[in-house]
């Protein structure tokens, strides 16, 4: 009886966490959703792949906001980046949600992101689409989250201009 109860409790905790994150993320009104994939023959370890994500976002920020604005004023694209190991836990990749200041910037971001990602080694073509409320993608970045896993938000690549509102 005790084991059955603890499994239900763990499941309920994970479900509540996923729903809370998805709800909060929906409120942010992110414009774009994308997936950063590496080739299947890629021999980069987790740390090297994480460096690639950081390099990607730093390059994109500098091309969209100019290097001086990034370095001097920390002007960056608002984004959430989730690192994921894949369904079988053997295919490390990342999903992201990001926000443009206007339609022109959104188009520039799409073009720049494709260009920067394809120049990095061992990458597959970038998958990026508009994120709309009807797509119901808000919880996609944490779809494989488990309590015993540290896989979720990759905070080193995330950036928000405003402080989060406390939900508790």
C-alpha atoms as an extended CHARMM CRD file, in Angstrom:
* protein
*
       168  EXT
         1         1  UNK       CA              0.0000000000        0.0000000000        0.0000000000  PROA      1               0.0000000000
         2         2  UNK       CA              2.7950000000        2.4560000000        0.9230000000  PROA      2               0.0000000000
         3         3  UNK       CA              4.6450000000        1.9900000000       -2.4120000000  PROA      3               0.0000000000
         4         4  UNK       CA              1.4770000000        2.5220000000       -4.4240000000  PROA      4               0.0000000000
         5         5  UNK       CA              0.7790000000        5.7510000000       -2.5270000000  PROA      5               0.0000000000
         6         6  UNK       CA              4.3080000000        7.0900000000       -3.0560000000  PROA      6               0.0000000000
         7         7  UNK       CA              4.1440000000        6.4480000000       -6.8130000000  PROA      7               0.0000000000
         8         8  UNK       CA              0.8720000000        8.3450000000       -7.0540000000  PROA      8               0.0000000000
         9         9  UNK       CA              2.3420000000       11.1940000000       -5.0380000000  PROA      9               0.0000000000
        10        10  UNK       CA              5.4350000000       11.3800000000       -7.2600000000  PROA      10              0.0000000000
        11        11  UNK       CA              3.2890000000       11.3130000000      -10.3860000000  PROA      11              0.0000000000
        12        12  UNK       CA              1.0690000000       14.0730000000       -8.9870000000  PROA      12              0.0000000000
        13        13  UNK       CA              4.1050000000       16.2170000000       -8.1060000000  PROA      13              0.0000000000
        14        14  UNK       CA              5.5290000000       15.8770000000      -11.6050000000  PROA      14              0.0000000000
        15        15  UNK       CA              2.1500000000       16.6030000000      -13.1800000000  PROA      15              0.0000000000
        16        16  UNK       CA              1.6320000000       19.7140000000      -11.0340000000  PROA      16              0.0000000000
        17        17  UNK       CA              5.1550000000       20.9610000000      -11.7700000000  PROA      17              0.0000000000
        18        18  UNK       CA              4.7010000000       20.5050000000      -15.5270000000  PROA      18              0.0000000000
        19        19  UNK       CA              1.3130000000       22.2570000000      -15.4850000000  PROA      19              0.0000000000
        20        20  UNK       CA              2.6910000000       25.1820000000      -13.4570000000  PROA      20              0.0000000000
        21        21  UNK       CA              5.7050000000       25.6760000000      -15.7350000000  PROA      21              0.0000000000
        22        22  UNK       CA              3.5450000000       25.3910000000      -18.8580000000  PROA      22              0.0000000000
        23        23  UNK       CA              1.0510000000       27.9080000000      -17.4890000000  PROA      23              0.0000000000
        24        24  UNK       CA              3.7470000000       30.4090000000      -16.5470000000  PROA      24              0.0000000000
        25        25  UNK       CA              5.4650000000       29.9760000000      -19.8840000000  PROA      25              0.0000000000
        26        26  UNK       CA              2.1630000000       30.5320000000      -21.7320000000  PROA      26              0.0000000000
        27        27  UNK       CA              1.8540000000       33.8990000000      -19.9490000000  PROA      27              0.0000000000
        28        28  UNK       CA              5.2240000000       35.0010000000      -21.3970000000  PROA      28              0.0000000000
        29        29  UNK       CA              3.8520000000       35.0290000000      -24.9760000000  PROA      29              0.0000000000
        30        30  UNK       CA              6.9700000000       33.6580000000      -26.6340000000  PROA      30              0.0000000000
        31        31  UNK       CA              6.9140000000       34.1480000000      -30.4370000000  PROA      31              0.0000000000
        32        32  UNK       CA              9.1370000000       31.3210000000      -31.6340000000  PROA      32              0.0000000000
        33        33  UNK       CA              9.7860000000       27.6890000000      -30.7490000000  PROA      33              0.0000000000
        34        34  UNK       CA             12.8230000000       25.7680000000      -31.9340000000  PROA      34              0.0000000000
        35        35  UNK       CA             14.8640000000       22.6070000000      -31.5800000000  PROA      35              0.0000000000
        36        36  UNK       CA             18.6730000000       22.4370000000      -31.6080000000  PROA      36              0.0000000000
        37        37  UNK       CA             19.7880000000       18.9850000000      -32.7420000000  PROA      37              0.0000000000
        38        38  UNK       CA             23.1840000000       17.3850000000      -33.1990000000  PROA      38              0.0000000000
        39        39  UNK       CA             24.0370000000       14.7180000000      -35.7660000000  PROA      39              0.0000000000
        40        40  UNK       CA             23.6760000000       11.1040000000      -34.6760000000  PROA      40              0.0000000000
        41        41  UNK       CA             27.4030000000       10.4580000000      -35.1900000000  PROA      41              0.0000000000
        42        42  UNK       CA             28.2880000000       13.4190000000      -32.9680000000  PROA      42              0.0000000000
        43        43  UNK       CA             30.9450000000       12.5710000000      -30.3860000000  PROA      43              0.0000000000
        44        44  UNK       CA             30.4900000000       15.7130000000      -28.2760000000  PROA      44              0.0000000000
        45        45  UNK       CA             29.8190000000       15.0510000000      -24.6050000000  PROA      45              0.0000000000
        46        46  UNK       CA             27.2030000000       16.9210000000      -22.5420000000  PROA      46              0.0000000000
        47        47  UNK       CA             29.5960000000       19.7050000000      -21.4900000000  PROA      47              0.0000000000
        48        48  UNK       CA             30.7340000000       20.3000000000      -25.0880000000  PROA      48              0.0000000000
        49        49  UNK       CA             27.1490000000       20.4110000000      -26.3250000000  PROA      49              0.0000000000
        50        50  UNK       CA             26.2410000000       22.8950000000      -23.6090000000  PROA      50              0.0000000000
        51        51  UNK       CA             29.1270000000       25.0850000000      -24.7440000000  PROA      51              0.0000000000
        52        52  UNK       CA             27.6840000000       24.9370000000      -28.2640000000  PROA      52              0.0000000000
        53        53  UNK       CA             24.2880000000       26.1360000000      -26.9670000000  PROA      53              0.0000000000
        54        54  UNK       CA             25.9510000000       29.0280000000      -25.1330000000  PROA      54              0.0000000000
        55        55  UNK       CA             28.0270000000       29.9410000000      -28.1650000000  PROA      55              0.0000000000
        56        56  UNK       CA             24.9230000000       29.8120000000      -30.3680000000  PROA      56              0.0000000000
        57        57  UNK       CA             22.9220000000       32.1850000000      -28.1550000000  PROA      57              0.0000000000
        58        58  UNK       CA             25.8200000000       34.5960000000      -27.6460000000  PROA      58              0.0000000000
        59        59  UNK       CA             26.3760000000       34.8100000000      -31.4120000000  PROA      59              0.0000000000
        60        60  UNK       CA             22.6670000000       35.3000000000      -32.0940000000  PROA      60              0.0000000000
        61        61  UNK       CA             22.4490000000       38.0360000000      -29.4430000000  PROA      61              0.0000000000
        62        62  UNK       CA             25.4300000000       39.8630000000      -30.9310000000  PROA      62              0.0000000000
        63        63  UNK       CA             24.0440000000       39.6920000000      -34.4620000000  PROA      63              0.0000000000
        64        64  UNK       CA             20.5660000000       40.8570000000      -33.4500000000  PROA      64              0.0000000000
        65        65  UNK       CA             21.4970000000       43.4820000000      -30.8410000000  PROA      65              0.0000000000
        66        66  UNK       CA             25.0890000000       44.2970000000      -31.9040000000  PROA      66              0.0000000000
        67        67  UNK       CA             28.1120000000       43.2580000000      -29.7950000000  PROA      67              0.0000000000
        68        68  UNK       CA             28.3620000000       46.5600000000      -27.9170000000  PROA      68              0.0000000000
        69        69  UNK       CA             24.7440000000       46.3830000000      -26.7220000000  PROA      69              0.0000000000
        70        70  UNK       CA             25.2420000000       42.8160000000      -25.5220000000  PROA      70              0.0000000000
        71        71  UNK       CA             28.5320000000       43.4810000000      -23.7200000000  PROA      71              0.0000000000
        72        72  UNK       CA             27.7720000000       46.9140000000      -22.3050000000  PROA      72              0.0000000000
        73        73  UNK       CA             24.0350000000       46.7380000000      -21.5770000000  PROA      73              0.0000000000
        74        74  UNK       CA             23.3770000000       42.9690000000      -21.5450000000  PROA      74              0.0000000000
        75        75  UNK       CA             20.7440000000       43.3950000000      -24.2630000000  PROA      75              0.0000000000
        76        76  UNK       CA             19.6820000000       39.9120000000      -25.3130000000  PROA      76              0.0000000000
        77        77  UNK       CA             16.8200000000       37.9970000000      -26.8620000000  PROA      77              0.0000000000
        78        78  UNK       CA             14.3170000000       36.8920000000      -24.2370000000  PROA      78              0.0000000000
        79        79  UNK       CA             14.3210000000       33.0980000000      -24.1570000000  PROA      79              0.0000000000
        80        80  UNK       CA             13.8490000000       29.8820000000      -22.2600000000  PROA      80              0.0000000000
        81        81  UNK       CA             16.0880000000       26.9480000000      -23.2030000000  PROA      81              0.0000000000
        82        82  UNK       CA             15.4010000000       23.3760000000      -22.1460000000  PROA      82              0.0000000000
        83        83  UNK       CA             17.9610000000       20.6180000000      -22.4320000000  PROA      83              0.0000000000
        84        84  UNK       CA             16.5990000000       17.1590000000      -23.0460000000  PROA      84              0.0000000000
        85        85  UNK       CA             18.0490000000       13.6640000000      -23.3880000000  PROA      85              0.0000000000
        86        86  UNK       CA             15.3050000000       12.2990000000      -25.6140000000  PROA      86              0.0000000000
        87        87  UNK       CA             12.8180000000        9.5270000000      -25.0380000000  PROA      87              0.0000000000
        88        88  UNK       CA             15.5040000000        6.8200000000      -24.8200000000  PROA      88              0.0000000000
        89        89  UNK       CA             17.8360000000        9.0690000000      -22.7510000000  PROA      89              0.0000000000
        90        90  UNK       CA             20.6000000000        8.8850000000      -25.3820000000  PROA      90              0.0000000000
        91        91  UNK       CA             20.0460000000       11.8710000000      -27.6830000000  PROA      91              0.0000000000
        92        92  UNK       CA             20.9520000000       15.1510000000      -25.9830000000  PROA      92              0.0000000000
        93        93  UNK       CA             19.3520000000       18.1880000000      -27.6440000000  PROA      93              0.0000000000
        94        94  UNK       CA             17.6370000000       21.4430000000      -26.6980000000  PROA      94              0.0000000000
        95        95  UNK       CA             14.2860000000       23.1350000000      -27.2220000000  PROA      95              0.0000000000
        96        96  UNK       CA             13.8080000000       26.8710000000      -26.9060000000  PROA      96              0.0000000000
        97        97  UNK       CA             11.1060000000       29.4950000000      -26.7520000000  PROA      97              0.0000000000
        98        98  UNK       CA             12.0550000000       33.0820000000      -27.5640000000  PROA      98              0.0000000000
        99        99  UNK       CA             10.4950000000       36.4810000000      -28.0230000000  PROA      99              0.0000000000
       100       100  UNK       CA             11.0720000000       39.1970000000      -30.6200000000  PROA      100             0.0000000000
       101       101  UNK       CA             10.4830000000       42.9090000000      -30.0510000000  PROA      101             0.0000000000
       102       102  UNK       CA              8.6280000000       43.2470000000      -33.3830000000  PROA      102             0.0000000000
       103       103  UNK       CA              7.8660000000       41.4100000000      -36.6460000000  PROA      103             0.0000000000
       104       104  UNK       CA             10.9940000000       42.6630000000      -38.3780000000  PROA      104             0.0000000000
       105       105  UNK       CA             13.1920000000       41.4380000000      -35.5550000000  PROA      105             0.0000000000
       106       106  UNK       CA             11.3940000000       38.0710000000      -35.5720000000  PROA      106             0.0000000000
       107       107  UNK       CA             12.2920000000       37.5410000000      -39.2220000000  PROA      107             0.0000000000
       108       108  UNK       CA             15.8890000000       38.6220000000      -38.5690000000  PROA      108             0.0000000000
       109       109  UNK       CA             16.0960000000       36.2250000000      -35.6210000000  PROA      109             0.0000000000
       110       110  UNK       CA             14.9210000000       33.2850000000      -37.7240000000  PROA      110             0.0000000000
       111       111  UNK       CA             17.4790000000       33.9970000000      -40.4410000000  PROA      111             0.0000000000
       112       112  UNK       CA             20.3450000000       34.6240000000      -38.0000000000  PROA      112             0.0000000000
       113       113  UNK       CA             19.5530000000       31.5320000000      -35.9300000000  PROA      113             0.0000000000
       114       114  UNK       CA             19.6030000000       29.2810000000      -38.9890000000  PROA      114             0.0000000000
       115       115  UNK       CA             22.8920000000       30.8030000000      -40.1330000000  PROA      115             0.0000000000
       116       116  UNK       CA             24.6470000000       30.5890000000      -36.7540000000  PROA      116             0.0000000000
       117       117  UNK       CA             23.4820000000       27.0330000000      -35.9340000000  PROA      117             0.0000000000
       118       118  UNK       CA             24.5220000000       25.5550000000      -39.2950000000  PROA      118             0.0000000000
       119       119  UNK       CA             28.0770000000       26.9240000000      -38.8560000000  PROA      119             0.0000000000
       120       120  UNK       CA             28.5960000000       25.0410000000      -35.5950000000  PROA      120             0.0000000000
       121       121  UNK       CA             30.0880000000       21.5230000000      -35.8630000000  PROA      121             0.0000000000
       122       122  UNK       CA             27.9620000000       18.3620000000      -35.7020000000  PROA      122             0.0000000000
       123       123  UNK       CA             24.6110000000       20.1530000000      -36.0070000000  PROA      123             0.0000000000
       124       124  UNK       CA             21.4820000000       19.1370000000      -37.8650000000  PROA      124             0.0000000000
       125       125  UNK       CA             19.3760000000       21.8440000000      -39.5480000000  PROA      125             0.0000000000
       126       126  UNK       CA             17.6320000000       24.1030000000      -37.0400000000  PROA      126             0.0000000000
       127       127  UNK       CA             13.9230000000       23.5170000000      -36.6240000000  PROA      127             0.0000000000
       128       128  UNK       CA             12.1130000000       26.7740000000      -35.7860000000  PROA      128             0.0000000000
       129       129  UNK       CA              8.4290000000       27.7040000000      -36.0350000000  PROA      129             0.0000000000
       130       130  UNK       CA              6.1050000000       30.4150000000      -34.8070000000  PROA      130             0.0000000000
       131       131  UNK       CA              4.7210000000       29.6730000000      -31.3750000000  PROA      131             0.0000000000
       132       132  UNK       CA              1.0010000000       30.3370000000      -31.0770000000  PROA      132             0.0000000000
       133       133  UNK       CA             -1.4130000000       29.6360000000      -28.2410000000  PROA      133             0.0000000000
       134       134  UNK       CA             -3.2460000000       27.1160000000      -30.4550000000  PROA      134             0.0000000000
       135       135  UNK       CA             -0.1050000000       24.9780000000      -30.7950000000  PROA      135             0.0000000000
       136       136  UNK       CA             -0.2250000000       24.0180000000      -27.1180000000  PROA      136             0.0000000000
       137       137  UNK       CA              3.5830000000       23.7280000000      -26.9160000000  PROA      137             0.0000000000
       138       138  UNK       CA              3.9500000000       25.4790000000      -23.5730000000  PROA      138             0.0000000000
       139       139  UNK       CA              4.9540000000       22.3500000000      -21.6770000000  PROA      139             0.0000000000
       140       140  UNK       CA              6.9940000000       20.8180000000      -24.4900000000  PROA      140             0.0000000000
       141       141  UNK       CA             10.3760000000       21.7070000000      -22.9950000000  PROA      141             0.0000000000
       142       142  UNK       CA              9.6170000000       19.7330000000      -19.8430000000  PROA      142             0.0000000000
       143       143  UNK       CA              7.6230000000       16.8770000000      -21.3480000000  PROA      143             0.0000000000
       144       144  UNK       CA             10.2100000000       14.3000000000      -20.2660000000  PROA      144             0.0000000000
       145       145  UNK       CA             10.9030000000       15.7870000000      -16.8280000000  PROA      145             0.0000000000
       146       146  UNK       CA             11.1490000000       13.2900000000      -13.9670000000  PROA      146             0.0000000000
       147       147  UNK       CA             11.6930000000       13.9430000000      -10.2620000000  PROA      147             0.0000000000
       148       148  UNK       CA             14.9360000000       11.9370000000      -10.2050000000  PROA      148             0.0000000000
       149       149  UNK       CA             16.4010000000       13.8460000000      -13.1790000000  PROA      149             0.0000000000
       150       150  UNK       CA             18.1260000000       17.2070000000      -13.3320000000  PROA      150             0.0000000000
       151       151  UNK       CA             17.0060000000       17.5960000000      -16.9440000000  PROA      151             0.0000000000
       152       152  UNK       CA             14.9310000000       20.6670000000      -17.5070000000  PROA      152             0.0000000000
       153       153  UNK       CA             15.6300000000       24.3600000000      -17.8260000000  PROA      153             0.0000000000
       154       154  UNK       CA             19.1610000000       25.1530000000      -19.0410000000  PROA      154             0.0000000000
       155       155  UNK       CA             19.4980000000       28.3800000000      -17.0660000000  PROA      155             0.0000000000
       156       156  UNK       CA             22.9130000000       29.3310000000      -18.4760000000  PROA      156             0.0000000000
       157       157  UNK       CA             21.2170000000       30.0960000000      -21.8030000000  PROA      157             0.0000000000
       158       158  UNK       CA             17.9560000000       31.5960000000      -20.5140000000  PROA      158             0.0000000000
       159       159  UNK       CA             17.2770000000       35.3110000000      -20.3970000000  PROA      159             0.0000000000
       160       160  UNK       CA             14.2540000000       37.3510000000      -19.3170000000  PROA      160             0.0000000000
       161       161  UNK       CA             14.1570000000       41.1330000000      -19.0790000000  PROA      161             0.0000000000
       162       162  UNK       CA             11.7050000000       41.2280000000      -16.1950000000  PROA      162             0.0000000000
       163       163  UNK       CA             11.6460000000       39.4510000000      -12.8850000000  PROA      163             0.0000000000
       164       164  UNK       CA              9.4010000000       36.4380000000      -12.4870000000  PROA      164             0.0000000000
       165       165  UNK       CA              6.2620000000       36.9300000000      -10.4350000000  PROA      165             0.0000000000
       166       166  UNK       CA              6.1150000000       34.6170000000       -7.4620000000  PROA      166             0.0000000000
       167       167  UNK       CA              3.3520000000       32.0610000000       -7.8440000000  PROA      167             0.0000000000
       168       168  UNK       CA              3.3850000000       30.8520000000       -4.2570000000  PROA      168             0.0000000000
